[in-house]
């Protein structure tokens, strides 16, 4: 397979089609359904990025793989001009699991596509509003391996502070009731756009899908 250097400017690391709920001036809200075919970054061996030991992870070569969103669907809320988006997760049966604050550059829309640059740090917020910072070890490794400048890493930490302040003061979108939102049952799962390419196809085949259903007893496969 072809490979590319990690963190190459302009190289998408993730592509995910979703259904836009409202597209307003204040935010973009999109639904990522279970079973959505997505593109994600993998190692040039086809393995998950986290399979690489952390001390060398950001010096590895990356490739792109086609796979399927596993688990339950999510709702992603990207406030305009803010350095994060908020992802709502549910357990089976629409049991609300919590909010995932994905630190990223403010969204940039170019027609239908929406772009953002992911940062190496995130915050998990439990249903009872407790914040847990994630990926501190990855941020430190990115700095140590020369991928992330220390001053830029410090700015990401400040963004995490601001995100936690938004939770503490219960700012939008947290009090807006999105955890009670449900998708229109008439919606269909959107496909990947035309013309995208990938190096590895990790999406389940019909045979693999049937085998997963038989093993789990569920109506759909739960992981790629």
Secondary structure as GFF3:
##gff-version 3
##sequence-region A 1 224
A	DSSP	beta_strand	4	5	.	.	.	ID=ss1
A	DSSP	beta_strand	14	16	.	.	.	ID=ss2
A	DSSP	beta_strand	19	23	.	.	.	ID=ss3
A	DSSP	beta_strand	27	32	.	.	.	ID=ss4
A	DSSP	beta_strand	37	43	.	.	.	ID=ss5
A	DSSP	three_ten_helix	49	51	.	.	.	ID=ss6
A	DSSP	three_ten_helix	54	59	.	.	.	ID=ss7
A	DSSP	beta_strand	61	68	.	.	.	ID=ss8
A	DSSP	beta_strand	74	79	.	.	.	ID=ss9
A	DSSP	beta_strand	84	91	.	.	.	ID=ss10
A	DSSP	beta_strand	95	104	.	.	.	ID=ss11
A	DSSP	beta_strand	108	110	.	.	.	ID=ss12
A	DSSP	beta_strand	113	115	.	.	.	ID=ss13
A	DSSP	beta_strand	118	125	.	.	.	ID=ss14
A	DSSP	beta_strand	131	134	.	.	.	ID=ss15
A	DSSP	alpha_helix	136	144	.	.	.	ID=ss16
A	DSSP	alpha_helix	150	168	.	.	.	ID=ss17
A	DSSP	three_ten_helix	174	176	.	.	.	ID=ss18
A	DSSP	three_ten_helix	178	180	.	.	.	ID=ss19
A	DSSP	beta_strand	200	201	.	.	.	ID=ss20
A	DSSP	alpha_helix	206	216	.	.	.	ID=ss21
###
